[in-house]
């Protein structure tokens, strides 16, 4: 259980209606997972808009609602928080709810069209064999030390990611290797995470059924590196034509690999 005022720390708030000094026991962006003392985050998704399910969340016992537009009728027993971007807010809220687990780990995010699973898995195995307690979040499976959990997405949703990272912290993991898909970056699923290292493999013309143009695809990948802090490291493949662009205006330290290595 956490206080709402602590959970929403760091999000861009436009307006608050109600009390933020209330207890929250559950967070969800799916109205079917709402019960008493739940915080519902209304997110505009690819096929559904969570704002259309605010009334259902209210009827299911939500104590607070995060949304980009307030419903016409407000319930006096519910706190409403209007934000600039619900999907970005979801990641920050999830991190806060699980005590910001990414800050307690060496988190490595790997993005690119090809090679993400291979790189993440090899790094997981390498560090494990060197004696580190490691975790893995990949397309194939999720590993917490030697325990394997089936994977349903390349990159899970923001709540699930932080739940998994929290479990890894509790199990004593020091390093976690994670695939970061362009879909996840575009949908802000990794918003609020603190990556120590970002790795770029390559880009080919894939996922163009989702991204309108190749520039949109490149821009989504670049989000990972723009999110890195100044004490983080960005490792990019300079044999790929978009490698240098990934680190063009970032504050993290760039490192390169490949035959064209320059920094």
N, C-alpha and C positions, 0 to 999 in steps of 0.2 A: 504494500500500500504506500502511495506517495501523495503529496499535496499537489494539486493542480498548478499552483504558482511555481513550483519547482520543475514540473514536467514541461512547462511552456517556456522555460528560460532559453533565451537566444533566438526565438522565432520572431519574424517581423509582424507585429500586431498592429492592426488598424483601429480596432474598436473592441471593447469588452463590455458585455451586458451580464452582470451578475457577479458572484463571489468567486474568487480564485483560491481562497483559503479553505478548500474542501478536499476530502479524501477521494482518491481514484485507485481502484483495484485492477482495472483492466483497460487496455487501449485497443482500438480496432478501427479499420477503415471499411470493414464489411458489416453492415447493419445486422446480419444474422448472428454475429458473434457478440452482440451487445447484451449486457444484463445490468443488474443494479450496480451502481458506482463505476460505470464504464465511461470512458472518454471516446466519443465517435469523431473521427476525422473524415470529413466529406471531401473526397478526392475526385477530380475529373480524370477519368481513365480513358483508355482507347475506345472501349465499347460501352462503358457505363459512366454516368456522372453521379458520384456519391451524394450530391445535393438533393437528388430525387428520392433519397432514402432517409432523409433527416427525420421525417415524421415517424417512420418505422423505428428508427433508433430511439426517438423520444418515447414511443409507446413501449419499448423493450426495457426501459429503465435507465437510459443514459443520463448521467449527471452533468455532462458538459459536451458541447459541440464545437468543433473547429470547422470553419467554413470560409469560403471566399465571398459569399453573399448570404446575408441573414434571411431566415425564413420570414414570411409575412406575419405569422402569429408566433409570438414568443411565449414560452412556458416559464412562469416565475420561479419554478423550482429547478430550472436548468441554467447553467452558465453558458453563454454564447461568446465565442471569440472569433472575430473576423480577421482574417489574415490576407496577406498579399498573394501567397502561393501555398495551397494546402499540401501539395506533394512534397515540396521542400520542407515544410513544417513537420510533416509526418516523420521524416528521417531524423530530424533534431529531437522531436518528442520521443521517438523510440529509443534514441541514444540516452536521453535523460532518464527515461523510465527504467532502463536496465543499467543505470549508473555508469554510462559512457564507457562500455567495455573496450572499445577500440583504442582508447587512450592508455589502457593497461597492457597492451599487446604490441608486438612489432608486426604491424599489418602491412602485407605486400599485396597490392592490387595489380592484376595482369589483364591487359586489354589488347585487342587486335582481332582481325578476322580469323586467322588460323594460328594454332599453337598455344592457345590459352590453357587448355586442359593439360597438354603435355608439360608445359613449363611449370604450372602450379603443382602438378603431381610429382614431377622430378624434384622440385625444390622441397616439397613436403617430405619425400623419402630421404633426400640428402640430409636435411636438418635433423630428421628423426634418427638416422644412422650416426650422425655426429653427436647424438646424446641430448638434443633439445626436445622439449615437450612441444609438439606441433599440432596445428589444426589445418584442415583443408576444406574449402568450399568450392566445389567445381560442378561441371555439368554431369559428370559420371556419378559422383557420390560426395558425401560430406563425412569428414573424419575428425573425431575428437580423440587425440592420442591414438589408440588402437581400435576404438569403437567406430563402426561404420553406420551411417544413416543414409537411407535412400534420398536421392536428389530429384527434385521435380522441375527446377529451372536452373539455367546457367548461373544466374544471380537471383537469390530469393528476394521477397519483398522486404522493405525496411524493418518491419517489426520482427520478422523471422531472422534476418541477419543479426540484429542486435541480441535476440534471444540466444542464437547459436554462439555468438561471441561471448556472451555472458556465461554460458555453460563452459566454454573453453577457458575462461578466466578462472572459474571455480575448480576446474580440473587441473589447473596449474600450467596451462599452455603459455609459452613465451612468444612463439612465432606462429602466425597464421598466413596461409597463402590462399588467395581468393581470385577466382575469375570474375572479371567485371565486364559485362556485355554492354553493347551500345544501347540496347533497349533499357537496361537498368540505369545507365547514365542519363538517357533522354527522359526517363520517368522519375528521376531523382531518388532511386531506391538506395543509393549510397550517400545521400545527403546526410551530413552530420557525422560521418565516419572520419577518423583521423588516420590517414594512410602515411606510413613511414617511407614506403617506396612504391612508385608506380612504374610498371614495365609495359612497353609497347612492342608488339611483335611485327604486325604488318596490316595493310588494308588491301582487300580485293573487292570486286563489285559483288558483294553479298548483302543480304538483308535489304535489298532495294525495294522489296514489297512493303517494308515498314518505313524506311527513310525516303522522303520525296526525291532527294538528289544526293549525289556523292558528297557534296559539300556539307549537307546536313549530317551525313554519316561520319565524316571526318570531325565535324564540330562536336558531335556526341562523344566520340572517343577522346577528344581534347579536354573535355570537362574533367576527366580524372586528373590530368596534369595541372590544370588551372586550380584545382582544389587543394593541391599539395602546399604545405606550409614551407617557410624558408629553410627549415632544418631538415626537410625531407629530400629524397633523391628521386630523380626521374631518369629511368634507363630506357633508351630508345634505339631502335634498329635504323641506322643511317643508310643501309642498303635499300631500304624501302623509300619510295619517293616522297612519302608524307612524314617520314621520321623526324626531320628537322623542324617541320611545322608544328609538331606536337609540343615542342619545348621553346617555341619562338618568343613567347611573352609570359613565361612562368617565373615564379620567385624561388622555386625549389632548385637544387643543384642538378644540372643535367650531366648525364654520363651516356656514352654511346658505345655500341658494339657493331661489328660487321667490318667488311673490307674498307668501308669509307669512314671509319672512325675518326672523329675530329675533336671530340671533347670528352 
